[in-house]
Amino acid sequence: MKLTLLTLACALLVPAAPFAQTFTIPDRIEKLSAKAKESVNVTLDGPLLQLAGQFLNSGKDNERSAKEIVSKLRGIHVRSFEFAKEGEYTEADLEAIRSQLKSPAWTRVVDSREEGEHSQIFVKQENGMLGGVVILAAERMELSIVSIDGPIDLKQLSNLAGKFGIPSVPTQK
Amino acid sequence: MNQMDDELRRTLRRVEAPDGFAARVRERIARDAARTVDVQPSRFLAPLRLAIAATLVAAIAGGVWYRAETQRRVEQGEEARRQVLLSLSIAGSKLHAVEMKVNHAQER
């Protein structure tokens, strides 16, 4: 009985930290922008995201979808690098990302490898719903990390590809 | 007629002012002048003018600040909007690409 109570107490006292659901862009990834030919660095959290939502035009079809998505989100973080040559980032850089996206908080739903390209999608569950997504797309000379924190509809997000003047990424057939 | 002349002469005869009359008049004039100075509006007008000027300056400065702040907020909002669209576009694009790859792999 004592052992059961002790086990129960320990279980209650175990901090949630090891199963932390928050994802942060590792410092070593931030440093890659110095090596990149081109880079995109977007960090939008709480108030700034809400402000952006106010400026999205519901009258425009594309922006209406974006506004709908953004209204539920807590944060968007994007790091995208285009390098002049191969080997500018290492597997250790990617591991610093993957190490944060562990079960039980996170689930890898897609892992696709194809001729020097490695794409992974991780999602987290929140109250039985999709509570965030991290997309990791690594190519020989490109690396993109997208982290979206908050309830999101992946189909709705996928439909935004090629909109807002940015072309959809072509795929090999 | 003479009686009337006499009466007029008697009434209008020169009478000397009592002693110290001139001094009392001068003193009273000086006292009245001093009292007039006391109620001169210029004493209150200066601070009033200063207060009005300060209020105007504060109102103008407030207006300028409000306008600059509104402009800054609009610029910040537009930039945030642009970044959201860029982020969602990149995210959608990458997601779409992965989706295509997975579908393509399943077809093979």
Interface residues (C-beta under 8 A of the other chain):
Chain A: V40 V42 L44 L48 L49 L51 A52 G53 Q54 F55 L56 E63 A66 I69 V70 I76 V78 S80 V110 S112 E114 E117 S119 I121 V133 I135 A137 S144 V146 I148 L154 L157 S158 N159 L160 A161 G162 K163 F164 G165 I166 P167 S168 V169 P170 T171 K173
Chain B: R73 Q76 G77 E78 A80 R81 Q83 V84 L85 L86 S87 L88 S89 I90 A91 G92 S93 K94 L95 H96 A97 V98 E99 M100 K101 V102 H104 A105
